[in-house]
């Protein structure tokens, strides 16, 4: 008999990967393996890799009083603290947020702070 936990984990991984979009055509393929390594906090489920991960440059992200925001569709969106990854190997030069937009709502999977200079 198949253990319930294995079935549940497999189902969650399937639905998480099914929700991801196709990678952007202009992506930097040298970063693919880094994006693939990203996992949602406290989980083994990926952050949707290069499909839904976006690089934000200066002026598109900000931090105030320990709260992060990113500029999505010309609106500042609050990043939930529970999706912030504590990574120090961000090779992009900016902040990275993996998310998708459903109607007017932004669903965040992961957020990686920019490397401090």
C-alpha positions as CSV (number, residue, x, y, z in Angstrom):
1,X,0.0,0.0,0.0
2,X,1.3,3.4,-0.9
3,X,1.9,5.6,2.1
4,X,-0.4,8.6,2.3
5,X,2.5,11.0,2.9
6,X,4.3,10.0,-0.2
7,X,1.1,10.4,-2.2
8,X,0.5,13.8,-0.7
9,X,4.0,15.0,-1.4
10,X,3.9,13.7,-5.0
11,X,0.5,15.4,-5.5
12,X,1.8,18.7,-4.1
13,X,4.9,18.7,-6.2
14,X,2.9,17.9,-9.3
15,X,0.4,20.8,-8.8
16,X,3.2,23.2,-7.9
17,X,5.1,22.4,-11.1
18,X,1.9,22.5,-13.1
19,X,1.2,26.0,-11.9
20,X,4.5,27.2,-13.3
21,X,4.6,29.0,-16.6
22,X,7.1,28.5,-19.5
23,X,10.5,30.0,-19.1
24,X,11.0,33.4,-20.7
25,X,12.6,33.3,-24.1
26,X,15.2,35.9,-23.2
27,X,16.4,34.2,-20.0
28,X,20.1,33.8,-19.1
29,X,20.5,30.0,-19.4
30,X,23.7,30.2,-17.3
31,X,21.4,30.9,-14.3
32,X,19.1,28.0,-14.9
33,X,20.8,25.6,-12.4
34,X,20.7,28.3,-9.7
35,X,17.0,28.9,-10.3
36,X,16.4,25.2,-10.3
37,X,18.0,24.9,-6.8
38,X,15.6,27.3,-5.2
39,X,13.1,25.7,-2.8
40,X,10.1,27.2,-1.1
41,X,10.9,28.0,2.6
42,X,10.6,24.9,4.8
43,X,9.7,22.7,1.8
44,X,11.1,20.5,-0.8
45,X,8.9,22.1,-3.5
46,X,10.6,24.3,-6.0
47,X,10.1,28.0,-6.5
48,X,9.0,27.3,-10.1
49,X,12.6,27.7,-11.4
50,X,13.1,30.1,-14.3
51,X,9.4,30.0,-15.2
52,X,8.0,32.4,-12.6
53,X,11.2,33.8,-11.2
54,X,11.9,37.5,-12.0
55,X,15.0,39.5,-11.5
56,X,14.4,43.0,-10.1
57,X,17.0,45.7,-10.5
58,X,17.5,48.9,-8.4
59,X,14.3,50.9,-8.2
60,X,12.1,47.8,-8.6
61,X,12.5,46.6,-5.1
62,X,12.8,48.3,-1.7
63,X,13.1,47.5,2.0
64,X,11.6,49.7,4.7
65,X,11.5,48.7,8.4
66,X,12.4,45.1,7.5
67,X,9.6,44.8,5.0
68,X,10.3,44.0,1.3
69,X,8.3,45.2,-1.6
70,X,8.7,44.7,-5.4
71,X,7.3,46.6,-8.3
72,X,4.9,44.4,-10.3
73,X,2.7,45.8,-13.0
74,X,3.4,49.3,-11.8
75,X,2.2,48.6,-8.2
76,X,4.3,48.0,-5.1
77,X,3.5,44.6,-3.8
78,X,4.4,43.5,-0.2
79,X,6.5,40.4,0.0
80,X,5.2,38.0,2.7
81,X,7.9,37.3,5.2
82,X,7.3,33.6,5.0
83,X,8.6,33.4,1.4
84,X,11.9,35.1,2.0
85,X,14.8,32.7,1.5
86,X,18.0,33.2,3.4
87,X,20.4,32.8,0.5
88,X,23.8,34.6,0.1
89,X,24.7,33.2,-3.3
90,X,22.4,35.4,-5.5
91,X,24.2,35.6,-8.8
92,X,21.7,38.0,-10.5
93,X,22.8,41.3,-9.0
94,X,19.3,42.2,-8.0
95,X,16.4,40.9,-5.9
96,X,14.7,37.8,-7.2
97,X,11.0,37.0,-6.7
98,X,9.2,33.9,-7.9
99,X,5.5,34.5,-8.2
100,X,2.5,34.4,-10.5
101,X,-0.4,36.7,-11.0
102,X,-3.9,35.4,-10.8
103,X,-6.4,38.1,-11.7
104,X,-5.3,41.0,-9.5
105,X,-3.6,38.9,-6.9
106,X,0.1,38.1,-6.7
107,X,1.0,34.7,-5.3
108,X,4.6,34.7,-4.1
109,X,6.6,31.4,-3.9
110,X,10.0,32.8,-3.0
111,X,11.9,36.0,-2.6
112,X,15.7,36.3,-2.5
113,X,17.2,39.6,-1.3
114,X,19.8,41.3,-3.4
115,X,23.4,40.7,-2.4
116,X,24.6,43.5,-0.2
117,X,27.5,45.5,-1.6
